[in-house]
Amino acid sequence: MFNFLKFSLLSCCFYFFLITNSFSHPHMWIDLITKVKLDDNGLVTAIKQKWVFGEFFSASLIDDIIKNKNGINIGLKEEISKILVNLEEYDYFTIINVNSEKSNIGKVKKFNTGIEDTRIWIEFDVPLIKPVDIKLNTLTYSIFDPTYYIEMLHLEGAKINFIGNKSNNCSANIILPNPTEEAIILSKSASLDMTPDKSIGKLFAEVISISCQK
C-alpha cells in the first residue's frame, strides 16, 4: 500500500475501528465505474475509470482540503494529484491482460475530480502502451489493491460501456470474485495490518472480460 494514501486513511480508519471494533480487511471502499476506450480502428487504447471513495475517506480528506488557503477545489486537486503520482508505481491498481499475459500500462496524464453527495470522486484514463485488437485477442482487466486494504468493486448491476465508433459488436462481462473460505479467514486477520500480504487482493477482485465479434 502506498504511503501517502495509507497515512491519509489513518484518521478515518481509527474512527471506523472505534465504532465497529473490527480489524479485518478491507478498511476502505471504492465504487468503480469503468469504460473501454476504442480508437477509430476499433483497438482498445485505454480503460476509463471513475473511483468514488467511501464516506470515511472522503470525510477525512475533505477535513484536510478545506484548510487549503487557495480554496477547496485547488486543495482537492492537489491531494488527488499526489495520490495518482503514488499510484503510478502500482499501475493505478489496474491489471490488464492480453491473451493471459500482462500488458504494459502508460502514465495517467490528466484527471477530473469533485465531490458528489459528500463523496470524493476521481476520473482518469489508464492507457495501454500498445493498443489491442480485441477481435483477434482476449482482453481482461481487474482493478484492485493487492493488499486488500481497499475493496474496489463495480456497483451491483453495473454494465461496462464502450467509447468509440466501432463498439457495436463488443461486449463485456464482469466476473465476480469467489474467494475461498481460507481467503476470507485470512482477510479477517489483524496481522495483515502489520505485515501486508500482496497476494490477497486478487482473490477478492473482479475480472472484466472483453470480447468483440469479427
C-alpha positions as CSV (number, residue, x, y, z in Angstrom):
1,M,0.0,0.0,0.0
2,F,1.5,3.3,-1.0
3,N,2.4,5.6,1.9
4,F,0.5,8.8,1.1
5,L,-2.9,7.2,0.8
6,K,-2.2,5.0,3.8
7,F,-1.3,7.9,6.0
8,S,-4.4,9.8,4.8
9,L,-6.5,6.8,5.8
10,L,-5.3,6.5,9.4
11,S,-7.6,9.0,10.9
12,C,-10.8,7.7,9.3
13,C,-9.8,4.1,9.9
14,F,-9.2,4.8,13.5
15,Y,-12.7,6.2,13.8
16,F,-14.1,3.2,11.9
17,F,-12.4,0.8,14.3
18,L,-13.9,2.7,17.3
19,I,-17.4,2.3,16.1
20,T,-17.2,-1.2,14.7
21,N,-14.4,-2.8,16.8
22,S,-13.4,-4.6,13.6
23,F,-9.8,-5.0,12.4
24,S,-10.5,-7.2,9.4
25,H,-9.8,-6.2,5.8
26,P,-10.8,-4.1,3.9
27,H,-10.6,-0.8,5.7
28,M,-11.8,1.4,2.9
29,W,-14.2,1.1,-0.1
30,I,-14.2,2.5,-3.6
31,D,-17.1,2.1,-6.0
32,L,-15.9,1.7,-9.6
33,I,-17.3,2.8,-12.9
34,T,-15.3,1.8,-16.0
35,K,-15.5,2.1,-19.7
36,V,-13.4,0.7,-22.5
37,K,-12.0,3.2,-25.0
38,L,-11.6,2.3,-28.6
39,D,-9.8,4.2,-31.4
40,D,-11.1,4.7,-34.9
41,N,-9.8,1.3,-35.9
42,G,-11.6,-0.5,-33.1
43,L,-8.4,-1.0,-31.0
44,V,-8.5,-0.7,-27.2
45,T,-6.4,2.2,-26.2
46,A,-7.4,2.8,-22.5
47,I,-9.6,1.9,-19.6
48,K,-11.5,4.9,-18.4
49,Q,-12.1,4.8,-14.7
50,K,-14.2,6.6,-12.1
51,W,-13.4,6.0,-8.5
52,V,-16.0,7.1,-5.9
53,F,-14.4,7.0,-2.5
54,G,-16.3,5.8,0.6
55,E,-17.7,8.2,3.2
56,F,-14.9,7.8,5.8
57,F,-12.0,8.5,3.5
58,S,-13.9,11.3,1.8
59,A,-14.7,13.0,5.1
60,S,-11.1,12.7,6.3
61,L,-9.7,14.2,3.0
62,I,-12.3,17.0,3.0
63,D,-11.3,17.9,6.5
64,D,-7.8,18.4,5.2
65,I,-8.5,20.2,1.9
66,I,-10.9,22.8,3.5
67,K,-7.8,24.2,5.2
68,N,-6.1,24.9,1.9
69,K,-5.5,28.7,1.6
70,N,-6.2,28.5,-2.1
71,G,-9.7,27.0,-1.7
72,I,-11.3,23.6,-1.5
73,N,-11.2,23.0,-5.3
74,I,-7.5,23.6,-5.5
75,G,-6.9,21.7,-2.3
76,L,-8.8,18.7,-3.7
77,K,-6.8,18.7,-7.0
78,E,-3.5,18.9,-5.2
79,E,-4.3,16.0,-2.9
80,I,-5.7,13.8,-5.7
81,S,-2.6,14.6,-7.8
82,K,-0.4,13.3,-5.0
83,I,-2.4,10.1,-4.8
84,L,-2.2,9.5,-8.6
85,V,1.6,10.1,-8.5
86,N,1.9,7.4,-5.8
87,L,-0.4,5.1,-7.7
88,E,1.8,5.2,-10.8
89,E,4.2,2.8,-9.2
90,Y,1.4,0.3,-8.8
91,D,-0.1,0.7,-12.3
92,Y,-3.0,2.6,-10.7
93,F,-4.2,-0.7,-9.2
94,T,-5.0,-1.8,-12.7
95,I,-4.0,-5.1,-14.3
96,I,-4.7,-5.6,-18.0
97,N,-4.1,-9.0,-19.5
98,V,-3.9,-9.7,-23.3
99,N,-4.1,-13.5,-24.0
100,S,-3.4,-14.1,-20.3
101,E,-0.2,-12.0,-20.4
102,K,0.2,-8.8,-18.5
103,S,0.1,-5.7,-20.8
104,N,2.2,-2.6,-20.2
105,I,0.3,0.4,-18.9
106,G,1.1,4.1,-19.5
107,K,1.1,7.1,-17.3
108,V,-2.2,8.9,-16.4
109,K,-1.8,12.4,-17.9
110,K,-4.9,14.2,-16.6
111,F,-7.8,13.7,-14.3
112,N,-11.1,15.2,-13.2
113,T,-12.2,15.2,-9.6
114,G,-15.0,16.5,-7.5
115,I,-17.3,16.0,-4.5
116,E,-20.8,14.4,-5.0
117,D,-23.1,13.8,-2.1
118,T,-20.2,14.2,0.4
119,R,-18.1,11.6,-1.5
120,I,-15.0,12.4,-3.4
121,W,-14.6,11.0,-6.9
122,I,-11.8,11.0,-9.5
123,E,-12.0,10.1,-13.2
124,F,-9.0,9.3,-15.4
125,D,-7.8,7.1,-18.3
126,V,-5.3,4.3,-17.8
127,P,-3.7,4.0,-21.3
128,L,-2.3,0.9,-22.9
129,I,1.2,1.3,-24.2
130,K,0.2,-0.9,-27.2
131,P,-3.4,-0.7,-28.4
132,V,-5.1,-4.1,-28.6
133,D,-7.3,-5.6,-31.3
134,I,-9.9,-7.4,-29.3
135,K,-11.3,-9.1,-32.4
136,L,-8.1,-11.1,-32.5
137,N,-7.1,-11.1,-28.8
138,T,-8.6,-11.9,-25.5
139,L,-8.5,-8.9,-23.1
140,T,-9.3,-8.9,-19.4
141,Y,-8.7,-6.3,-16.7
142,S,-9.0,-6.1,-13.0
143,I,-8.8,-3.1,-10.6
144,F,-7.8,-3.9,-7.0
145,D,-5.5,-3.1,-4.1
146,P,-3.1,-6.0,-3.9
147,T,-3.1,-5.9,-0.1
148,Y,-6.9,-5.7,0.1
149,Y,-6.6,-2.7,2.3
150,I,-9.1,-1.2,-0.1
151,E,-12.1,-3.1,-1.6
152,M,-12.7,-1.9,-5.2
153,L,-15.8,-3.2,-6.9
154,H,-18.3,-2.0,-9.6
155,L,-21.7,-1.2,-8.3
156,E,-24.2,-4.0,-8.2
157,G,-25.8,-4.5,-11.7
158,A,-23.2,-2.2,-13.3
159,K,-22.5,-2.6,-17.1
160,I,-19.2,-1.9,-18.8
161,N,-19.8,0.6,-21.6
162,F,-17.6,1.3,-24.7
163,I,-16.4,4.6,-26.0
164,G,-15.7,4.6,-29.8
165,N,-17.3,4.3,-33.2
166,K,-16.7,0.5,-33.6
167,S,-18.1,-0.9,-30.4
168,N,-21.4,-2.2,-31.6
169,N,-20.2,-5.8,-31.7
170,C,-18.4,-5.6,-28.4
171,S,-19.5,-6.9,-25.0
172,A,-18.1,-7.0,-21.5
173,N,-18.7,-9.5,-18.7
174,I,-18.0,-8.8,-15.0
175,I,-16.8,-12.0,-13.3
176,L,-17.4,-11.6,-9.6
177,P,-14.8,-12.7,-7.1
178,N,-15.3,-16.1,-5.5
179,P,-12.8,-16.3,-2.6
180,T,-12.3,-19.5,-0.7
181,E,-13.2,-19.8,2.9
182,E,-9.5,-19.8,3.7
183,A,-9.1,-16.5,1.9
184,I,-12.0,-15.0,3.8
185,I,-10.5,-16.1,7.1
186,L,-7.1,-14.7,6.1
187,S,-8.7,-11.3,5.3
188,K,-10.0,-11.1,8.8
189,S,-6.6,-11.5,10.3
190,A,-5.4,-8.4,12.2
191,S,-1.8,-9.3,11.3
192,L,-2.4,-8.1,7.8
193,D,-2.1,-4.5,9.0
194,M,1.4,-5.2,10.4
195,T,2.5,-7.5,7.6
196,P,0.6,-6.7,4.3
197,D,0.0,-9.7,2.0
198,K,0.2,-8.5,-1.6
199,S,-1.3,-11.8,-2.9
200,I,-4.7,-11.5,-1.1
201,G,-6.2,-8.6,-3.1
202,K,-6.6,-10.5,-6.4
203,L,-8.7,-13.2,-4.5
204,F,-11.3,-10.6,-3.9
205,A,-11.1,-8.8,-7.3
206,E,-13.5,-8.7,-10.2
207,V,-12.3,-9.7,-13.6
208,I,-13.8,-7.9,-16.6
209,S,-13.6,-9.9,-19.8
210,I,-13.9,-8.0,-23.1
211,S,-14.8,-9.6,-26.5
212,C,-15.8,-8.3,-29.9
213,Q,-17.1,-10.2,-32.9
214,K,-15.2,-10.1,-36.2
